[in-house]
Amino acid sequence: MPLKQGQSANIICLSSPSKPASNLILYKNDQILINDIRIFYELDLDTNKNLTKIIHRINDPDSSWDNAVVKCEQVYKFVKNFKRDVTEKIQVYCK
């Protein structure tokens, strides 16, 4: 996912369907991202289960985002040790 300094971008993570809704945790290089996070809950009409979506806004990516590893973790609290990870490496073009 190429980013450029001075341009904003959104990182979006969507859970798989669950009932009740899962929690999502977004990481950048193994650190939890908590700022600029918006959480949405939706109903998947096909499965009649919940979807959780988080959006993290990057307003002006700096060099700390270059080759950053972004991971989204889905945690379902009613199943012991259930976690599903999706990892993506981000490339940032710095001026």
Order of alpha helices (4+ residues) and beta strands (2+ residues): beta-beta-beta-beta-beta-beta-beta-beta
